Amino acid sequence: MLSIKGFKAKDLCDPHLAPSRRTFLRVGGAGMLGLSLPNLLRLQSASASEAASGLSSGGPGWGKAKSIILVYLQGGPSHLDLWDPKENVPDNVKSVFKPISTKLPGIKFTENLPKLSQINDRFTTIRSMSYTPNGLFNHTAAIYQMMTGYTTDKVSPSGQLEPPSPKDFPNFGSNIINMCPVDEPMLPFVMLPRPLQESNVIGKGGTAGFLGKSFDPYTLYPTGDDLDMNKMDRIKIDDLKLRPEVFSLRLQRRASLRTLLNAQMPDINKAVESFELDEYYDRALSLIVSGRAREAFNLNAETADTRDRYGRDTFGQSCLLARRLVEAGTRVVEVIWPKVANSDNHSWDHHKDLSKRMKNQSAPMLDGGLSALIEDLDDRGMLDETLVVAVGEFGRSPQRGVSTSGNNNSDDGRDHWPYCYTALMAGAGTRRGYVHGKSDKTASAPLEDPVHPAELLATIYHSFGIAPETIVYNHLKQPRELVKAEALTQLLS
């Protein structure tokens, strides 16, 4: 059932002001997907924040991105065992996996990435990600930094953080859809198939924080094991369905009630004039009736060969769904690695059994799903305007069996290492076949061109035509930059 409840005045052009007008639209089981439809519609109706005069703009890659898919490798994958193998180093540093040649002369990956090694001429590899001078060794603090560009408060002695708060800095995706709202009847920001999580701290860095819940991601967290090939087919989309007894024509006819109310209650009409209820209501109907979002979730519309190519696992099918969402008009998709930090099966948190778990579990899923995503977007011509970023919260320690964060590590395990790791960027003006930065002999620290996570975020904003130094206002109405860093335009063309 569709319903519009009472509300009070609010200026939607300034989402940072304390709300005085609140509107709710609910369709079906909105709670099933985490973010209800009203919040989505508020996102779509909120006007973009204008960058103040004098802010930086232009240059390589400026404004080329229309959408982004963040492949977030939650748990912290080992760069030495994937993208940045080292030779002629001590045995406890050297990867147990063989280095292999890639499409780029002199650049090697490990045998864990045979597919990505053959398409690295299509993307940029950043081998000098680093939290220097101060590293964030626990997952949640590093995740928050990576996702918001800011260091969080209140890290407890155990390394855990407080839960998400309305005082938090927004996830970068929330900032993007605030400043670049979608103009299609489509979900603007989707996060799947797992929340950001370390132990019992869930969602830190994954919300809109002080921007307000209207800019939270639309979450898709289906149940089931990570290797369940049919898992992604069971996504519930009740928010987007018409109940059998409610036809689209009937919904559209209900719009006449709004006209009647406006005609007979001029005082109410005057009160809601600034709210643009007509547009808000029309977008609700448009999203539900068009079926655009519903169809995007229909993975069965893809051929069996395409689904096989991405991988019949949660990660691979999430990457495929990300492509379909962007194709339908979604602005931001965050594909979170299906296994959270501090877990074993298929996690990147390899404190033990790295040689077995990476080879048989996590690496094949990554290699298949990410390579298929980049190739598929490129072959369809979508990579021109779609930015793809793959990164974790940190890398793993150069020496196996050594504790760097207070964790116990076996001789076949690596601990957390925020001082040097690898990221990947593709599309939307990102340079093809480019390797940025260089790690030292043991991949312990950047030897050339270190890149801080805040600089990566600044580059993402720049790609969307958003000046990184754009001012937003926090929960105390204090001005804050989107991110305190400059875009790395040398990554872009």
Backbone torsions as a table, in degrees:
resi	resn	phi	psi	omega
1	MET	NA	138.9	178.8
2	LEU	-98.7	129.9	179.8
3	SER	-143.7	147.4	175.3
4	ILE	-119.2	121.9	-178.2
5	LYS	-100.1	175.3	-176.7
6	GLY	-64.2	159.4	-177.0
7	PHE	-152.2	166.1	176.4
8	LYS	-122.6	166.4	-171.0
9	ALA	-63.5	140.4	174.8
10	LYS	-153.4	139.9	176.6
11	ASP	-90.9	101.5	-176.7
12	LEU	-67.8	-15.2	179.7
13	CYS	-76.6	-9.1	175.1
14	ASP	-132.1	87.8	-176.3
15	PRO	-67.5	-6.5	-177.9
16	HIS	-88.1	-13.1	179.0
17	LEU	-74.5	150.3	176.5
18	ALA	-60.5	129.7	-174.8
19	PRO	-68.3	137.5	172.8
20	SER	-125.4	-0.6	175.7
21	ARG	-135.2	124.4	-174.0
22	ARG	-129.2	128.7	-176.7
23	THR	-124.3	140.9	179.1
24	PHE	-127.7	128.6	167.8
25	LEU	-119.7	131.2	178.2
26	ARG	-130.4	134.5	179.7
27	VAL	-127.2	116.1	176.9
28	GLY	61.7	-146.3	-177.9
29	GLY	-86.1	73.3	-175.0
30	ALA	-62.8	-31.6	-177.0
31	GLY	-68.3	-13.6	-176.5
32	MET	-62.8	-28.1	-172.9
33	LEU	-111.1	11.1	173.5
34	GLY	90.3	-55.5	179.1
35	LEU	-108.5	122.8	-177.1
36	SER	-77.8	159.7	-178.2
37	LEU	-57.2	-35.2	179.4
38	PRO	-60.0	-39.4	178.8
39	ASN	-64.5	-38.8	176.1
40	LEU	-58.1	-46.2	-176.2
41	LEU	-68.7	-34.4	175.8
42	ARG	-63.6	-37.0	176.1
43	LEU	-58.7	-48.4	-174.2
44	GLN	-68.5	-27.2	-177.1
45	SER	-91.1	-15.2	-180.0
46	ALA	-71.0	132.0	-179.8
47	SER	-75.0	152.8	-179.0
48	ALA	-69.6	140.6	174.4
49	SER	-71.8	135.0	-180.0
50	GLU	-88.8	133.5	176.0
51	ALA	-68.1	138.2	-179.4
52	ALA	-65.5	152.8	-180.0
53	SER	-62.1	143.4	179.2
54	GLY	94.1	-7.8	178.7
55	LEU	-72.4	153.2	-178.4
56	SER	-64.3	146.4	177.6
57	SER	-160.7	164.0	178.4
58	GLY	79.2	-174.5	-178.5
59	GLY	95.9	177.5	-178.0
60	PRO	-55.1	133.6	174.5
61	GLY	75.7	-1.6	-175.7
62	TRP	-61.1	121.1	173.1
63	GLY	72.1	12.9	-177.7
64	LYS	-79.3	-23.1	-178.3
65	ALA	-83.8	130.9	173.0
66	LYS	-106.2	-18.2	179.2
67	SER	-155.3	163.2	178.6
68	ILE	-139.8	140.6	169.8
69	ILE	-116.9	111.0	174.6
70	LEU	-93.3	119.4	173.5
71	VAL	-96.4	101.4	-172.5
72	TYR	-96.6	112.5	-174.9
73	LEU	-87.7	68.4	-176.8
74	GLN	-58.0	131.9	-179.5
75	GLY	117.8	-22.5	176.3
76	GLY	84.8	82.2	-179.3
77	PRO	-72.0	150.7	179.0
78	SER	-75.9	115.0	179.1
79	HIS	-67.0	-31.7	-179.4
80	LEU	-68.3	-24.6	-176.8
81	ASP	-102.1	6.0	178.5
82	LEU	-129.1	-75.9	-167.6
83	TRP	-100.1	-17.7	-169.4
84	ASP	-138.3	60.5	-178.5
85	PRO	-69.6	150.0	179.8
86	LYS	-119.2	142.0	177.2
87	GLU	-116.6	162.8	-179.7
88	ASN	57.7	44.2	176.8
89	VAL	-128.0	164.1	178.5
90	PRO	-54.9	153.7	-176.0
91	ASP	-60.1	-33.0	-178.3
92	ASN	-80.6	-1.6	173.3
93	VAL	-104.5	-41.5	-176.2
94	LYS	-62.3	138.0	177.5
95	SER	-66.6	145.9	175.4
96	VAL	-75.7	-10.3	-178.9
97	PHE	-95.8	144.9	-177.1
98	LYS	-73.5	139.7	172.5
99	PRO	-74.0	145.8	178.1
100	ILE	-129.6	154.6	178.3
101	SER	-73.4	155.4	176.6
102	THR	-120.6	-175.3	178.3
103	LYS	-66.3	-20.6	-178.1
104	LEU	-98.1	123.7	-179.5
105	PRO	-55.5	131.3	176.7
106	GLY	82.9	-7.3	-179.9
107	ILE	-103.2	126.7	-178.6
108	LYS	-122.5	144.2	166.7
109	PHE	-108.8	-176.0	172.5
110	THR	-95.7	170.0	-179.9
111	GLU	-61.1	-11.0	178.8
112	ASN	-71.1	-16.1	-174.5
113	LEU	-124.6	58.7	-178.1
114	PRO	-65.2	-33.7	-178.2
115	LYS	-78.2	-45.8	178.8
116	LEU	-64.9	-31.0	179.8
117	SER	-64.9	-22.1	-178.5
118	GLN	-95.2	0.9	176.8
119	ILE	-129.9	15.3	-178.8
120	ASN	-72.5	0.1	169.8
121	ASP	-80.5	-1.2	179.3
122	ARG	-105.2	-4.8	-176.4
123	PHE	-142.0	170.4	175.2
124	THR	-97.7	134.3	174.0
125	THR	-108.8	123.5	178.0
126	ILE	-102.9	110.7	-176.3
127	ARG	-100.2	15.6	-174.3
128	SER	-134.1	30.7	172.6
129	MET	-62.2	138.9	-175.3
130	SER	-163.3	143.3	175.4
131	TYR	-95.2	15.0	-178.5
132	THR	-58.2	144.5	7.5
133	PRO	-86.0	-16.7	-177.4
134	ASN	-115.8	121.5	-179.0
135	GLY	-87.9	150.2	175.0
136	LEU	-107.2	104.9	-168.8
137	PHE	-86.7	-16.7	178.4
138	ASN	-98.1	150.6	-171.4
139	HIS	-55.9	-51.5	-170.3
140	THR	-65.9	-40.1	178.2
141	ALA	-64.2	-40.5	179.6
142	ALA	-70.3	-37.8	176.7
143	ILE	-60.8	-46.3	-179.4
144	TYR	-59.4	-43.7	177.8
145	GLN	-62.2	-45.3	-178.0
146	MET	-65.0	-37.7	-174.2
147	MET	-85.6	-25.6	-176.0
148	THR	-116.2	-23.8	-175.9
149	GLY	89.0	0.5	-178.1
150	TYR	-124.1	152.7	176.2
151	THR	-86.8	132.9	-176.4
152	THR	-81.5	166.5	175.2
153	ASP	-96.8	177.2	166.2
154	LYS	55.9	51.2	170.6
155	VAL	-83.7	123.1	-176.9
156	SER	-77.8	166.8	179.6
157	PRO	-57.2	-28.9	-180.0
158	SER	-77.5	-7.5	-178.5
159	GLY	96.0	-8.9	179.9
160	GLN	-83.7	159.2	-178.6
161	LEU	-113.1	168.6	169.6
162	GLU	-69.0	158.3	178.6
163	PRO	-64.2	171.1	177.0
164	PRO	-54.8	145.5	-176.6
165	SER	-135.7	150.5	173.9
166	PRO	-61.9	-11.8	178.8
167	LYS	-87.4	-9.0	-176.6
168	ASP	-64.3	153.9	168.7
169	PHE	-69.7	147.5	-176.4
170	PRO	-71.6	147.7	165.7
171	ASN	-56.7	143.9	-176.7
172	PHE	-57.4	-31.6	179.1
173	GLY	-64.5	-36.4	177.2
174	SER	-65.4	-40.3	176.9
175	ASN	-63.3	-40.0	-178.1
176	ILE	-64.7	-46.6	-177.1
177	ILE	-74.5	-20.0	172.0
178	ASN	-68.4	-43.7	-174.3
179	MET	-92.0	-19.8	177.4
180	CYS	-130.0	68.1	-176.4
181	PRO	-63.4	147.7	-179.7
182	VAL	-72.0	150.7	178.2
183	ASP	-115.5	15.3	176.5
184	GLU	-111.0	156.3	173.8
185	PRO	-75.1	73.6	-171.4
186	MET	-146.4	155.4	176.1
187	LEU	-65.1	126.7	-175.0
188	PRO	-79.1	-33.1	-171.2
189	PHE	-144.5	118.8	-177.3
190	VAL	-125.3	136.5	175.9
191	MET	-122.8	130.4	-178.5
192	LEU	-156.4	165.4	-11.7
193	PRO	-97.3	7.6	-179.3
194	ARG	-138.7	153.6	173.1
195	PRO	-77.9	162.2	168.1
196	LEU	-66.0	132.2	-171.8
197	GLN	-161.3	138.3	165.6
198	GLU	-132.2	117.0	-176.4
199	SER	51.9	-122.5	-176.1
200	ASN	-95.2	9.3	175.8
201	VAL	-96.1	109.3	-171.0
202	ILE	-117.2	126.1	171.5
203	GLY	88.8	3.7	-179.6
204	LYS	-66.0	125.6	-177.1
205	GLY	86.3	-0.6	-177.0
206	GLY	-110.8	13.2	-178.4
207	THR	-118.9	175.8	178.5
208	ALA	-81.9	-6.5	176.0
209	GLY	52.0	-127.2	-174.8
210	PHE	-73.1	-6.8	172.7
211	LEU	-70.0	-25.5	-179.3
212	GLY	106.2	154.4	-174.9
213	LYS	-61.1	-19.4	178.0
214	SER	-58.8	-23.2	-176.8
215	PHE	-107.9	10.5	173.8
216	ASP	-64.8	155.2	175.5
217	PRO	-70.9	153.6	170.9
218	TYR	-82.7	115.0	-169.9
219	THR	-98.6	140.2	178.6
220	LEU	-127.3	97.6	-176.5
221	TYR	-121.2	76.5	179.0
222	PRO	-67.7	156.3	179.1
223	THR	-89.0	165.6	177.1
224	GLY	123.8	168.6	-178.7
225	ASP	-79.2	156.8	-175.8
226	ASP	-66.7	-17.9	-179.9
227	LEU	-103.3	8.0	178.6
228	ASP	-73.7	110.0	-173.8
229	MET	-66.1	-22.6	-177.0
230	ASN	-99.7	5.3	-174.0
231	LYS	-57.2	-48.0	-175.1
232	MET	-69.8	-13.9	176.4
233	ASP	-77.5	-10.6	-175.7
234	ARG	-102.4	14.8	176.9
235	ILE	-61.3	130.7	178.9
236	LYS	-89.7	130.9	-178.8
237	ILE	-127.0	42.6	-177.4
238	ASP	-57.8	-32.7	178.8
239	ASP	-56.6	-30.0	-168.6
240	LEU	-104.9	4.4	-176.7
241	LYS	-99.3	148.1	168.8
242	LEU	-87.3	127.7	174.7
243	ARG	-61.9	148.4	-175.8
244	PRO	-54.2	-33.4	-176.3
245	GLU	-85.0	-2.6	-178.8
246	VAL	-118.3	105.5	-179.5
247	PHE	-85.6	157.1	-178.3
248	SER	-60.5	-37.3	179.5
249	LEU	-63.0	-39.2	-180.0
250	ARG	-64.6	-40.4	177.2
251	LEU	-61.2	-44.3	-177.5
252	GLN	-66.4	-34.4	178.6
253	ARG	-64.4	-29.8	-179.9
254	ARG	-63.6	-20.5	178.9
255	ALA	-61.4	-25.8	179.8
256	SER	-64.7	-25.7	177.2
257	LEU	-63.0	-36.2	179.0
258	ARG	-62.4	-43.4	179.3
259	THR	-61.5	-42.0	179.3
260	LEU	-63.0	-44.1	178.7
261	LEU	-61.9	-43.2	-179.2
262	ASN	-63.2	-36.2	-177.8
263	ALA	-72.8	-37.1	-172.4
264	GLN	-96.7	-11.4	-179.9
265	MET	-129.4	74.9	-176.3
266	PRO	-59.2	-31.5	-179.8
267	ASP	-65.5	-43.2	178.0
268	ILE	-66.5	-40.9	179.7
269	ASN	-59.5	-41.4	179.3
270	LYS	-66.4	-38.6	-177.6
271	ALA	-65.8	-33.4	-176.0
272	VAL	-97.9	3.9	-174.8
273	GLU	-57.2	-43.7	-177.7
274	SER	-72.4	-17.4	-177.7
275	PHE	-80.8	-18.4	-179.9
276	GLU	57.5	54.5	-178.7
277	LEU	-59.8	-35.6	-179.3
278	ASP	-56.0	-50.0	-178.0
279	GLU	-63.9	-40.5	-178.5
280	TYR	-61.9	-47.1	-179.9
281	TYR	-64.7	-44.6	-179.4
282	ASP	-61.1	-37.4	179.6
283	ARG	-69.0	-34.4	175.7
284	ALA	-59.6	-50.1	179.8
285	LEU	-62.5	-42.3	-177.2
286	SER	-60.3	-45.4	-178.0
287	LEU	-64.6	-42.6	-176.8
288	ILE	-72.6	-46.9	-173.1
289	VAL	-73.8	-35.0	-174.6
290	SER	-65.4	-32.4	-178.6
291	GLY	75.6	5.3	-176.5
292	ARG	-60.4	-47.4	-179.6
293	ALA	-68.5	-41.4	179.5
294	ARG	-57.8	-44.0	-177.1
295	GLU	-67.5	-32.5	179.5
296	ALA	-60.6	-31.5	-178.9
297	PHE	-82.4	-3.4	-176.5
298	ASN	-84.0	82.7	-179.5
299	LEU	-65.2	-21.1	178.5
300	ASN	-68.1	-11.9	175.4
301	ALA	-72.9	-16.7	177.9
302	GLU	-82.7	154.1	177.6
303	THR	-71.3	157.5	177.5
304	ALA	-60.8	-36.5	179.8
305	ASP	-63.4	-41.9	179.4
306	THR	-64.4	-43.6	-179.8
307	ARG	-65.5	-37.4	176.9
308	ASP	-65.4	-38.0	-178.4
309	ARG	-62.0	-40.7	178.7
310	TYR	-73.5	-25.2	-177.1
311	GLY	106.7	127.0	-179.1
312	ARG	-84.1	59.5	176.7
313	ASP	-140.2	171.3	-175.2
314	THR	-59.0	-44.4	-178.4
315	PHE	-65.4	-49.0	-178.5
316	GLY	-60.3	-44.4	-179.2
317	GLN	-71.7	-27.6	174.1
318	SER	-67.1	-39.4	177.0
319	CYS	-64.3	-40.0	177.6
320	LEU	-64.5	-43.5	178.1
321	LEU	-63.0	-36.6	177.3
322	ALA	-59.8	-43.4	177.9
323	ARG	-61.7	-41.9	-178.8
324	ARG	-67.0	-37.8	178.8
325	LEU	-65.3	-45.6	178.2
326	VAL	-62.8	-40.5	178.7
327	GLU	-60.2	-32.9	-178.5
328	ALA	-85.7	-9.5	175.4
329	GLY	121.4	2.0	176.8
330	THR	-66.9	138.7	-177.2
331	ARG	-83.6	-45.4	-174.9
332	VAL	-129.9	127.4	172.7
333	VAL	-126.2	128.4	175.1
334	GLU	-114.8	112.6	176.8
335	VAL	-94.1	106.8	-177.7
336	ILE	-90.9	133.1	-179.6
337	TRP	-50.7	133.2	-169.6
338	PRO	-62.6	-23.6	179.3
339	LYS	-107.5	131.9	-175.1
340	VAL	-80.2	166.6	175.0
341	ALA	-61.5	153.9	-179.2
342	ASN	70.4	17.8	174.5
343	SER	-117.6	168.6	-173.0
344	ASP	-101.8	-71.9	-171.8
345	ASN	-56.3	114.9	176.3
346	HIS	69.4	8.3	177.0
347	SER	-79.6	157.1	173.2
348	TRP	-86.9	-4.3	-175.2
349	ASP	-82.3	72.0	-168.4
350	HIS	-88.4	75.9	175.3
351	HIS	-80.3	-16.5	178.4
352	LYS	-152.7	161.1	176.4
353	ASP	53.4	35.5	-178.3
354	LEU	-58.9	-46.3	-173.7
355	SER	-61.3	-34.8	179.9
356	LYS	-82.8	-48.1	-173.0
357	ARG	-68.8	-39.7	179.9
358	MET	-68.7	-43.5	-176.4
359	LYS	-67.6	-40.2	-172.9
360	ASN	-97.6	-15.6	-173.2
361	GLN	-121.2	-78.4	-168.9
362	SER	-71.5	-44.2	-173.7
363	ALA	-63.9	-45.3	178.7
364	PRO	-60.7	-36.9	177.8
365	MET	-64.1	-45.1	179.1
366	LEU	-63.6	-48.9	-175.7
367	ASP	-60.5	-44.5	-179.0
368	GLY	-70.7	-49.3	-175.6
369	GLY	-69.2	-45.3	-177.1
370	LEU	-71.9	-39.9	178.7
371	SER	-64.5	-40.8	179.0
372	ALA	-64.4	-39.9	-179.9
373	LEU	-62.0	-48.6	-178.0
374	ILE	-65.0	-45.4	-179.8
375	GLU	-64.4	-43.7	-178.0
376	ASP	-63.5	-46.8	177.2
377	LEU	-59.9	-42.4	-178.2
378	ASP	-65.9	-45.9	-178.2
379	ASP	-64.6	-29.4	179.7
380	ARG	-86.9	-3.1	-177.5
381	GLY	78.2	8.9	-177.8
382	MET	-84.7	-17.8	-176.6
383	LEU	-69.6	-18.2	179.0
384	ASP	-61.4	-32.9	-176.3
385	GLU	-121.9	6.1	179.1
386	THR	-114.6	120.7	177.5
387	LEU	-89.5	130.7	176.3
388	VAL	-116.7	127.2	178.5
389	VAL	-128.0	130.4	175.3
390	ALA	-122.4	122.8	-176.8
391	VAL	-162.9	153.3	171.5
392	GLY	-110.3	-175.4	-178.8
393	GLU	-78.4	-22.2	173.8
394	PHE	-170.0	-178.6	177.1
395	GLY	-101.5	-155.9	179.6
396	ARG	-123.6	156.6	-173.2
397	SER	-60.8	140.1	178.9
398	PRO	-58.3	-38.3	179.5
399	GLN	-96.4	131.7	175.0
400	ARG	-76.5	149.5	174.9
401	GLY	76.5	12.0	-178.2
402	VAL	-114.4	137.5	179.0
403	SER	-88.9	125.5	176.4
404	THR	-118.2	-11.6	-177.2
405	SER	-131.6	14.0	-179.7
406	GLY	90.4	-2.7	178.7
407	ASN	-85.6	156.7	173.0
408	ASN	-87.4	133.3	-178.2
409	ASN	-129.8	135.4	177.3
410	SER	-78.6	172.6	176.0
411	ASP	-62.5	-20.0	178.6
412	ASP	-109.7	43.9	179.7
413	GLY	-150.4	155.3	178.4
414	ARG	-124.9	143.4	-178.5
415	ASP	-89.9	179.2	179.0
416	HIS	-63.6	143.1	179.6
417	TRP	-149.2	98.4	-177.4
418	PRO	-86.3	-2.8	-172.0
419	TYR	-86.2	-12.2	176.8
420	CYS	-165.8	127.1	176.6
421	TYR	-162.1	-175.4	-169.9
422	THR	-122.6	144.3	173.4
423	ALA	-131.4	163.3	179.8
424	LEU	-129.5	138.9	174.9
425	MET	-134.1	140.4	178.7
426	ALA	-145.5	151.5	171.4
427	GLY	81.8	171.7	175.2
428	ALA	51.1	46.6	176.5
429	GLY	89.8	-3.7	175.9
430	THR	-65.6	139.9	-179.1
431	ARG	-64.2	139.4	178.0
432	ARG	-90.5	140.9	175.0
433	GLY	63.3	33.2	-176.5
434	TYR	-114.7	136.0	174.5
435	VAL	-113.2	116.9	-177.3
436	HIS	-101.5	132.2	177.0
437	GLY	76.1	171.2	-178.5
438	LYS	-153.2	136.0	176.6
439	SER	-89.5	163.3	-179.9
440	ASP	-75.0	-172.1	-171.0
441	LYS	-58.4	-34.1	-177.7
442	THR	-108.5	11.1	-177.8
443	ALA	58.8	33.7	179.6
444	SER	-87.7	-29.5	-175.7
445	ALA	-156.3	156.4	176.0
446	PRO	-65.5	134.5	174.3
447	LEU	-91.8	-30.8	179.8
448	GLU	-140.1	142.7	169.3
449	ASP	50.4	62.0	177.2
450	PRO	-62.1	145.5	-178.9
451	VAL	-124.8	117.6	177.1
452	HIS	-83.0	148.3	177.2
453	PRO	-51.9	-35.6	178.8
454	ALA	-63.4	-33.6	177.5
455	GLU	-69.9	-34.1	175.6
456	LEU	-63.8	-44.6	177.2
457	LEU	-63.6	-41.0	178.5
458	ALA	-59.9	-37.5	178.9
459	THR	-67.8	-37.9	176.5
460	ILE	-62.8	-48.3	178.5
461	TYR	-58.9	-45.2	179.0
462	HIS	-56.4	-40.9	-179.3
463	SER	-63.2	-25.9	177.6
464	PHE	-91.4	3.3	-177.8
465	GLY	77.1	26.2	178.2
466	ILE	-111.7	123.0	178.4
467	ALA	-67.6	125.8	-178.1
468	PRO	-56.9	-28.3	-178.2
469	GLU	-88.2	8.9	175.3
470	THR	-52.9	137.2	-176.7
471	ILE	-89.9	132.2	169.9
472	VAL	-121.2	168.9	-176.5
473	TYR	-119.6	127.9	-176.1
474	ASN	-79.2	-169.2	-175.4
475	HIS	-65.6	-18.7	176.8
476	LEU	-98.5	10.2	-178.0
477	LYS	64.3	28.3	177.0
478	GLN	-92.1	138.2	-179.0
479	PRO	-73.0	136.3	177.8
480	ARG	-140.3	143.2	174.2
481	GLU	-70.1	150.7	172.9
482	LEU	-53.2	-46.1	177.0
483	VAL	-157.0	141.7	-177.8
484	LYS	-91.9	70.5	-179.5
485	ALA	-163.6	163.5	176.8
486	GLU	-104.8	148.9	177.5
487	ALA	-66.6	144.9	177.2
488	LEU	-92.9	84.3	-174.7
489	THR	-69.2	-13.9	177.4
490	GLN	-70.4	-13.3	175.1
491	LEU	-82.3	-11.5	-169.7
492	LEU	-116.5	163.2	178.2
493	SER	-134.1	NA	NA
